[in-house]
Amino acid sequence: MKIALSLAALAAALAASPAIAQQAPAAAQATAPTAADAEAFLARAEKALFDQSIVSSRAAWINATYITDDTDAISSYFGAIDTKQRVDFALKAARFATAPGLSEETKRRLTLLRTALTLPAPTAPGAAEELNDLATRLQSAYGKGKGTLKGQPINGSDIEEQMGADRNPQELQEMWVSWHDNVGAPMRTDYAKLVGIANAGAKELGFADTGTMWRSKYDMPADDFAKLTDKIWAEVKPLYDELHCYTRTKLNEKYGDAVQPKTGPIRADLLGNMWAQEWGNIYDIVAPAGAGDLGYDVTDLLKAKNYDPVKMVKAGEGFYSSLGFDPLPQTFWERSQIVKPRDREVVCHASAWDIDNKNDIRIKMCTMVNGDDFVTIHHELGHNYYQRAYQIQKPLYLDGANDGFHEAIGDFVALSITPDYLVKIGLLDPAKVPGADKDLGLLLRQAMDKVAFLPFGLLVDKWRWGVFDGSIPQSQYEKSWNDLRLQYQGIVPPVARDETKFDAGGKYHIPGNTPYTRYFLARVLQFQFYEAACRQSGWKGPLHRCSFYGNKAVGEKLNAMLAMGASKPWPDALQAFTGSRQMSGKAMVDYFAPLQKWLIAQNKGKSCGW
């Protein structure tokens, strides 16, 4: 995924906006634009954006894979050019949108152009440069950030791995606190400045604030989109609540009342992940007796078969090849960052890149030989295959149907990392495939990542939307972050936090300025896609054991949806593959229905909630 460099973004309603109204006096004095003028403008804008995106992508890649003061400066320089260009085109698009006789496609392209920015800079002199300096500085600070373990510095990728493996509550607390203090807290002032500049830019484009602009990219009014996410959350929340209650009980049994009480919220650092966003790393603590022993561990399987990071990526490529997709280009292997370089600072957060909007696709990871990164590889490659599929589209359509789609593609493929798939690729001995008596264990292991993530996926942008609209002032950044974490996740920090802190900055997507609701949508969409693919493949067994590995009919239908890019509203793309036009949590709830029934029984008599 190209962070903040996408050529397109899905649009909101096509109605006239404040941006158009602001320009009305000037427009009235000039010749009214025609439909032909709008088409000519779009042709110029698309070519310029296409060409500029290649330069900006290269600069951003160099900066992300070789962090120095110089590459920071280069990335910021091209980022400022890119931002000013997009702001200019967005303002002009608002004027051309008033032309009579526009086709529906022209209206759509103009709207995409108007909403394509993640961080819009105002037209004031120096604003774009300052905005990009701040954005670059924040991302680089994250990339260079370190916590401590036993008093010794530890970098981002290593601390993530240790948070998943360590079971010493004092060491977990040290890592959690040091990471958030060292990485997040120093960003606070810069982040507040960035918010002010971006909001000024969003207002020039006719939006109330940057958050409203972000929510306007989903083919519906911004307020309706917020309501849709709340509706989906309501569908899946009962499942999350049961998982939270069960997990808290197991943590209490493991650590005792002094570390994790039987009631109330869960301590954030005990859940196997720096942000308590996915809990799969502590499956050993929650695994039910008997059913919980799955008989295999993907990390152990990879190591037993002498997998290295490149071989892991080759395996991911093999899944897509089995569906009929062409192999990755040779340049992918030559130009990707698959392992962390030893000689320089890099941004280890995994991402997928499309440098030339054609075939120069890459991933950037600091891959470890473990099950989590095996899943991540399948996820990131999903972006790459999506990018390559829609290269046939016009420049403004070189994007996913919505950003949740882009995240969901690799996720739903990764749901196929079932025992059946592991046997087929030679990782798992057929004699060790878990029987039906292990189904609850298989479902619980999945839920610890998939279900546990849902409230975090929702609250990150709920916090930012509040920051952008002013309902969360700078003086309450920390309190509001922790309030939302408590409200939605039912977790609390391991130590008291005050307003000298900025724990939100300890999560990459905040300093990286990457909208996060896409990941919430992806968690839901992946189950809709998966259910559809399993149905198309004729799978007859339990849904959670389905693998469509090797099914070229599924691959053909999937590629048809991917090739649409952003050329149609997302309901059209969803319908093309699943037959439905509604995003819903129902497929996810159905997938985990046997687990939810079991969790309810396990939690009987417990004081659930927080």
C-alpha positions in Angstrom: 0.0 0.0 0.0 1.4 3.4 -0.9 1.0 5.6 2.1 -0.5 9.0 1.1 0.6 8.5 -2.5 -2.4 6.9 -4.0 -3.6 8.3 -7.3 -7.2 8.0 -6.4 -9.6 7.9 -3.4 -13.2 7.1 -3.4 -15.6 10.0 -3.3 -18.5 11.3 -1.3 -21.7 12.7 -2.7 -21.5 14.6 -5.9 -23.5 17.6 -4.6 -22.1 21.1 -4.8 -19.9 21.9 -1.8 -18.6 24.8 0.2 -15.4 24.8 -1.9 -17.5 25.5 -5.0 -19.4 28.2 -3.2 -16.2 29.9 -2.1 -15.0 30.1 -5.7 -18.3 31.3 -7.1 -17.5 35.0 -7.3 -14.3 34.3 -9.3 -16.0 31.8 -11.4 -18.8 34.1 -12.2 -16.4 36.6 -13.7 -14.8 34.1 -15.9 -16.3 32.1 -18.8 -18.5 29.3 -17.3 -16.7 25.9 -17.8 -18.1 23.4 -20.3 -18.2 19.6 -20.2 -15.4 19.7 -22.8 -13.3 22.0 -20.6 -13.8 19.5 -17.8 -12.6 16.6 -19.9 -9.6 18.5 -21.1 -8.7 19.5 -17.5 -9.0 15.9 -16.3 -6.8 14.6 -19.1 -4.1 17.2 -18.1 -4.5 16.5 -14.3 -4.4 12.7 -14.7 -1.2 12.8 -16.7 0.5 15.2 -14.3 -0.6 13.2 -11.3 0.5 9.9 -12.9 4.0 11.3 -13.7 4.4 13.0 -10.3 3.4 10.0 -8.4 6.3 8.0 -9.8 8.8 10.5 -8.7 7.2 10.9 -5.3 6.9 7.2 -4.8 10.6 6.7 -5.5 11.5 9.5 -3.0 9.2 8.0 -0.4 10.7 4.5 -0.9 14.2 5.7 -0.5 13.3 7.5 2.7 11.4 4.6 4.1 14.2 2.1 3.4 17.2 4.4 4.2 16.3 7.0 6.9 18.8 9.8 7.0 18.5 13.6 7.3 19.1 13.8 3.5 16.4 11.3 2.6 14.0 13.0 5.0 14.7 16.3 3.2 14.3 14.7 -0.3 11.0 13.0 0.7 9.7 16.1 2.2 10.6 18.1 -0.9 8.8 15.9 -3.3 5.9 15.4 -0.9 5.4 19.2 -0.8 5.4 19.3 -4.6 2.9 16.5 -4.7 0.7 18.1 -2.1 0.6 21.5 -3.8 -0.2 19.9 -7.1 -3.1 17.9 -5.7 -4.5 20.9 -3.8 -4.4 22.9 -7.0 -6.2 20.2 -9.0 -8.7 19.6 -6.2 -9.7 23.3 -6.2 -10.0 23.3 -10.0 -12.0 20.1 -9.9 -14.6 21.9 -7.7 -15.1 24.6 -10.3 -15.3 22.2 -13.2 -17.9 20.1 -11.3 -20.4 22.9 -12.0 -20.2 22.6 -15.7 -23.5 21.6 -17.4 -23.8 18.3 -19.3 -21.2 16.3 -17.4 -21.4 12.6 -17.8 -21.6 10.5 -14.7 -18.1 9.2 -15.2 -16.7 12.7 -15.5 -18.5 13.7 -12.3 -17.0 10.7 -10.6 -13.5 11.5 -11.7 -13.8 15.1 -10.6 -15.0 14.0 -7.2 -12.1 11.5 -6.9 -9.7 14.3 -7.7 -11.2 16.6 -5.1 -11.0 14.0 -2.3 -7.6 12.3 -3.3 -5.5 13.9 -0.6 -4.9 12.4 2.8 -3.3 15.6 4.2 -4.4 18.7 2.3 -2.3 21.8 2.6 -3.8 25.2 2.4 -2.7 27.5 -0.5 -0.9 29.9 1.9 2.8 30.3 1.0 5.0 27.7 2.7 2.1 25.7 4.0 2.7 22.6 1.9 6.4 22.6 2.7 5.7 22.9 6.5 3.0 20.2 6.3 5.3 17.8 4.6 8.3 18.6 6.8 6.1 17.7 9.8 4.7 14.5 8.2 8.2 13.4 7.2 9.6 14.2 10.7 6.9 12.3 12.4 7.2 9.2 10.3 11.0 9.1 10.6 10.8 9.6 14.3 8.6 6.4 14.4 11.0 4.5 12.2 14.0 5.4 14.3 12.1 4.9 17.6 13.3 2.5 20.3 12.0 1.1 23.6 13.9 -0.8 26.2 13.9 -4.3 27.5 15.9 -5.0 30.8 17.3 -1.5 30.4 18.7 -2.1 26.9 17.5 -0.3 23.7 15.3 -2.4 21.4 14.0 -1.3 18.0 10.4 -1.4 16.7 10.3 -4.8 15.0 12.2 -6.5 17.8 10.0 -5.0 20.5 6.9 -6.2 18.7 8.2 -9.7 18.6 9.2 -9.6 22.3 5.8 -8.3 23.3 4.3 -11.4 21.8 6.7 -13.9 23.4 7.4 -12.4 26.8 5.3 -13.5 29.8 7.0 -11.5 32.5 4.5 -8.7 33.5 7.3 -6.4 34.7 9.2 -6.7 31.4 6.0 -6.3 29.4 5.3 -3.1 31.3 8.8 -1.8 30.7 8.6 -2.4 26.9 5.1 -0.8 26.7 5.9 2.3 28.8 9.3 2.9 27.2 8.0 2.6 23.6 5.1 5.0 24.2 7.3 7.4 26.2 10.2 7.4 23.8 8.3 7.3 20.5 4.9 8.7 21.1 5.4 11.5 23.6 7.9 13.6 21.6 5.5 13.8 18.7 2.8 15.6 20.5 3.5 19.2 19.5 4.4 18.4 15.9 1.2 16.4 15.5 -0.9 19.2 16.8 0.7 21.6 14.3 0.1 19.1 11.5 -3.6 18.9 12.4 -4.0 22.6 12.2 -2.4 22.9 8.8 -4.3 19.9 7.3 -7.6 21.3 8.6 -7.0 24.6 7.0 -6.3 22.8 3.7 -9.5 20.7 4.1 -11.6 23.8 4.6 -10.2 25.4 1.4 -11.5 22.2 -0.4 -14.9 22.7 1.1 -14.8 20.2 4.0 -15.5 21.1 7.6 -12.2 19.4 8.7 -9.8 16.7 7.6 -11.8 13.9 9.2 -14.9 14.9 7.3 -12.8 14.8 4.1 -11.6 11.2 5.0 -15.2 10.0 5.6 -16.3 11.5 2.3 -14.4 8.9 0.2 -16.9 6.1 0.5 -19.7 6.9 -2.0 -22.0 8.2 0.7 -22.2 11.4 2.8 -19.6 11.6 5.6 -22.1 11.3 8.4 -23.7 8.3 6.8 -20.4 6.5 6.6 -19.8 7.1 10.3 -23.2 5.6 11.0 -22.4 2.6 8.8 -19.2 1.8 10.8 -21.3 2.1 14.1 -23.9 -0.3 12.6 -21.3 -2.9 11.7 -19.7 -2.6 15.2 -23.1 -3.2 16.7 -23.4 -6.5 14.7 -20.0 -7.8 16.0 -19.8 -6.3 19.5 -21.5 -9.2 21.3 -18.9 -11.6 19.9 -16.1 -9.3 21.0 -17.6 -8.9 24.5 -17.6 -12.7 25.0 -14.0 -13.0 23.8 -12.9 -10.2 26.2 -14.6 -11.8 29.2 -13.1 -15.2 28.5 -9.6 -13.7 27.8 -9.7 -11.7 31.0 -10.5 -14.8 33.0 -7.6 -16.7 31.6 -5.2 -13.7 32.2 -6.4 -13.6 35.8 -5.7 -17.3 36.2 -2.2 -16.8 34.7 -1.1 -13.6 36.5 -3.3 -13.3 39.6 -5.4 -10.4 40.9 -2.5 -8.1 41.5 -1.6 -8.0 37.8 -5.0 -8.7 36.1 -8.1 -8.5 38.2 -11.1 -10.8 37.6 -13.4 -7.9 36.7 -13.1 -4.6 34.8 -10.7 -3.8 31.9 -7.7 -5.8 30.8 -4.1 -4.4 31.2 -3.0 -3.4 27.7 0.5 -4.9 27.9 -0.6 -8.4 28.7 -2.3 -9.2 25.4 0.7 -10.1 23.3 0.8 -6.9 21.2 2.1 -3.4 21.8 -1.3 -1.9 21.0 -3.5 -4.8 22.3 -4.9 -4.8 18.8 -4.5 -8.5 18.1 -4.2 -11.1 20.9 -3.2 -14.3 19.0 0.3 -14.2 20.5 -1.2 -15.2 23.9 -3.2 -18.1 22.5 -1.1 -20.4 24.8 -2.6 -18.6 27.8 -6.3 -18.9 26.6 -6.2 -22.2 24.8 -9.0 -24.6 26.1 -7.9 -27.9 27.5 -7.8 -30.6 24.8 -9.3 -28.7 21.9 -6.8 -25.9 22.4 -3.8 -28.0 21.4 -4.0 -27.7 17.6 -1.2 -30.1 17.1 0.9 -27.6 15.2 2.3 -24.1 15.3 3.0 -22.3 12.0 6.2 -20.7 13.4 7.5 -24.2 14.4 6.5 -25.6 11.0 8.4 -22.8 9.1 11.5 -23.3 11.2 11.4 -27.1 10.9 11.3 -26.8 7.1 14.2 -24.3 7.1 12.1 -21.4 5.7 13.9 -18.1 5.5 12.1 -14.7 4.8 12.5 -15.1 1.0 11.1 -18.6 1.0 8.2 -17.3 3.0 7.4 -14.7 0.3 7.8 -17.3 -2.4 5.1 -19.4 -0.6 2.8 -16.4 -0.5 3.4 -15.8 -4.2 2.6 -19.5 -4.7 -0.9 -19.1 -3.3 -1.8 -16.4 -5.8 -0.2 -18.3 -8.6 -2.4 -21.3 -7.7 -5.4 -19.1 -8.4 -4.1 -18.3 -11.9 -2.3 -15.0 -11.2 0.9 -14.3 -13.1 4.2 -14.7 -11.1 5.7 -11.6 -9.5 8.1 -9.7 -11.8 11.8 -10.2 -11.3 12.1 -6.6 -10.2 10.0 -7.5 -7.2 12.7 -9.7 -5.9 15.5 -7.3 -6.8 13.9 -4.2 -5.3 11.8 -5.3 -2.3 13.0 -4.9 1.3 12.2 -8.4 2.7 14.6 -8.4 5.6 15.8 -5.5 7.8 19.1 -4.1 6.6 21.9 -4.3 9.2 23.5 -1.0 8.2 20.8 1.6 8.4 17.6 2.8 9.9 14.4 1.8 8.0 10.6 1.9 8.6 9.9 -1.7 9.5 6.1 -1.4 9.4 5.1 -3.8 6.6 3.7 -2.2 3.4 3.2 -2.9 -0.3 4.3 -0.4 -3.0 3.4 0.2 -6.6 6.1 2.5 -7.8 5.3 3.1 -11.4 1.5 2.3 -11.5 2.4 -0.7 -13.7 4.7 -3.6 -12.8 7.2 -2.1 -10.4 5.5 -3.6 -7.3 7.4 -4.2 -4.1 6.9 -5.0 -0.4 8.8 -3.5 2.5 9.1 -5.7 5.6 11.6 -6.6 8.3 10.5 -10.2 8.0 10.9 -12.6 10.9 10.5 -16.4 10.5 7.2 -16.7 12.3 3.5 -17.4 11.8 2.5 -13.7 12.1 4.8 -12.6 9.3 3.7 -15.6 7.2 0.2 -14.2 7.4 1.5 -10.6 6.8 3.2 -11.7 3.6 0.0 -13.1 2.2 -1.7 -9.8 3.2 0.9 -7.5 1.6 1.0 -9.4 -1.6 -2.7 -9.0 -1.8 -2.1 -5.2 -2.3 0.5 -5.9 -5.0 -1.8 -8.2 -7.0 -4.6 -5.7 -6.7 -2.3 -2.9 -7.9 -1.2 -4.9 -10.9 -4.8 -6.0 -11.7 -6.1 -2.4 -12.0 -3.2 -1.0 -13.9 -5.5 -1.0 -17.0 -7.7 1.7 -15.5 -7.5 5.4 -16.0 -5.1 7.1 -13.5 -7.8 8.3 -11.1 -9.1 4.7 -10.9 -5.8 3.3 -9.9 -7.0 2.3 -6.4 -9.2 -0.1 -4.6 -13.0 0.0 -4.7 -12.5 1.6 -1.3 -9.5 1.4 1.0 -11.1 -1.4 3.0 -11.1 -3.5 -0.1 -7.4 -2.9 -0.5 -6.7 -4.2 3.0 -9.2 -7.1 2.8 -7.9 -8.8 -0.3 -4.7 -10.2 1.3 -6.6 -10.8 4.6 -9.2 -13.0 3.0 -6.5 -15.0 1.2 -4.7 -15.4 4.5 -7.9 -16.9 6.0 -7.1 -19.8 3.7 -4.0 -20.5 5.7 -5.8 -23.6 7.0 -4.5 -27.0 7.8 -5.6 -28.1 4.4 -3.5 -25.4 2.7 -0.5 -26.1 4.9 -0.6 -29.8 3.9 -0.8 -28.9 0.2 2.3 -26.7 0.4 4.2 -29.3 2.4 4.4 -27.5 5.7 2.1 -29.7 7.7 2.2 -33.5 7.9 -1.2 -34.9 6.8 -1.1 -37.1 9.9 -1.0 -34.1 12.1 -4.0 -32.3 10.7 -6.2 -31.5 13.7 -9.5 -33.4 13.9 -13.0 -32.0 14.3 -12.5 -32.0 18.1 -10.0 -29.2 17.6 -12.4 -26.8 15.8 -13.0 -24.7 18.8 -9.3 -24.2 19.2 -8.9 -23.3 15.5 -11.7 -20.7 15.8 -10.4 -19.3 19.1 -6.9 -18.8 17.6 -8.4 -16.9 14.7 -10.7 -14.9 16.9 -7.8 -13.8 19.1 -6.6 -11.8 16.1 -9.6 -11.2 13.9 -12.3 -10.4 16.5 -10.0 -8.8 19.0 -8.9 -6.2 16.4 -12.3 -4.8 15.6 -12.7 -2.1 18.4 -9.1 -0.9 17.9 -9.7 -0.7 14.1 -12.7 1.5 14.8 -11.4 3.7 17.6 -8.1 5.0 16.0 -10.0 7.1 13.5 -12.8 7.9 15.9 -10.0 9.5 18.0 -8.6 11.3 14.9 -12.0 12.5 13.7 -12.4 14.1 17.2 -9.0 15.7 17.0 -9.7 17.0 13.5 -13.1 18.4 14.4 -11.9 20.0 17.6 -14.1 17.9 20.0 -10.8 16.5 21.3 -8.5 19.5 21.9 -4.7 19.2 22.3 -5.1 19.5 26.1 -7.1 16.2 26.1 -5.2 14.1 23.5 -4.0 11.5 26.0 -7.2 11.3 28.1 -9.4 10.9 25.0 -7.2 8.2 23.6 -7.4 6.2 26.8 -11.1 6.9 27.2 -11.8 5.5 23.7 -9.5 2.5 24.4 -11.5 1.8 27.5 -14.9 2.4 25.9 -14.4 0.2 22.8 -11.6 -2.3 23.8 -12.1 -2.6 27.5 -8.4 -2.1 28.2 -6.3 0.3 30.3 -2.6 1.3 30.3 -0.3 -0.6 32.7 0.6 2.7 34.4 -1.1 6.1 34.8 -0.8 8.4 31.9 -1.0 12.2 31.8 -1.1 14.9 29.2 2.7 15.0 28.8 2.2 11.7 27.0 1.0 11.0 23.4 0.3 7.3 23.3 -1.5 7.6 20.0 1.8 8.4 18.4 3.2 5.0 19.4 1.0 3.5 16.7 2.5 3.9 13.2 -0.6 5.0 11.4 -0.9 8.1 13.5 2.5 9.6 12.7 2.3 7.9 9.3 -1.0 9.7 8.7 -2.7 6.6 7.3 -6.5 6.5 7.7 -7.3 3.5 9.8 -11.0 2.7 9.3 -9.9 0.8 6.2 -8.6 -1.9 8.6 -11.9 -2.2 10.4 -13.7 -2.5 7.1 -11.2 -5.0 5.9 -11.8 -7.2 8.9 -15.5 -7.4 7.9 -15.0 -7.5 4.1 -12.5 -10.4 4.3 -15.1 -12.7 5.7 -17.6 -11.6 3.1 -15.0 -12.3 0.4 -14.0 -15.6 2.0 -17.5 -16.8 2.4 -18.1 -16.0 -1.3 -14.9 -17.7 -2.4 -15.7 -20.9 -0.4 -19.2 -21.0 -1.9 -17.8 -20.6 -5.4 -15.3 -23.3 -4.8 -18.0 -25.8 -3.7 -16.5 -26.2 -0.2 -18.8 -28.4 1.9 -17.1 -28.6 5.3 -17.0 -26.1 8.2 -16.4 -22.7 6.8 -13.3 -22.0 9.0 -11.5 -25.0 7.4 -12.1 -23.9 3.8 -9.2 -23.3 1.5 -9.7 -22.3 -2.0 -6.0 -22.7 -2.8 -5.6 -23.9 -6.4 -9.1 -22.9 -7.5 -8.6 -21.0 -10.7 -12.3 -20.3 -11.1 -12.3 -18.3 -7.9 -9.1 -16.6 -9.0 -10.7 -15.6 -12.3 -13.7 -14.0 -10.6 -11.5 -12.4 -8.0 -9.3 -10.8 -10.7 -12.4 -9.4 -12.4 -13.3 -7.5 -9.3 -9.7 -6.4 -8.7 -9.4 -5.1 -12.3 -12.3 -2.8 -11.7 -10.1 -0.7 -9.4 -11.9 2.4 -8.3 -13.8 2.7 -11.6 -17.2 1.9 -10.0 -18.7 2.7 -6.6 -17.7 0.0 -4.0 -21.1 -1.6 -3.9 -20.7 -2.5 -7.5 -17.3 -4.2 -6.9 -18.6 -6.0 -3.8 -21.6 -7.3 -5.8 -19.3 -8.5 -8.6 -17.6 -11.0 -6.3 -20.0 -11.7 -3.5 -23.4 -10.9 -4.9 -24.2 -8.5 -2.1 -24.1 -4.7 -2.2 -23.9 -4.3 1.6 -20.9 -4.3 3.9 -22.0 -6.3 7.0 -20.5 -8.1 9.9 -22.9 -11.1 9.4 -20.4 -13.3 7.5 -17.9 -12.8 10.3 -20.4 -13.6 13.0 -21.5 -16.7 11.1 -17.9 -17.9 10.8 -17.4 -17.7 14.5 -20.9 -18.8 15.6 -19.7 -22.1 17.1 -17.1 -20.3 19.1 -19.5 -17.6 20.3 -21.9 -20.3 21.6 -18.9 -22.0 23.4 -17.7 -18.7 24.9 -21.1 -17.9 26.3 -21.1 -21.2 28.1 -17.6 -20.6 29.4 -18.5 -17.1 30.7 -21.6 -18.3 32.5 -21.6 -16.9 36.0 -18.7 -14.5 35.2 -19.0 -10.7 35.7 -18.5 -9.8 32.0 -18.1 -6.2 30.7 -16.0 -3.4 32.2 
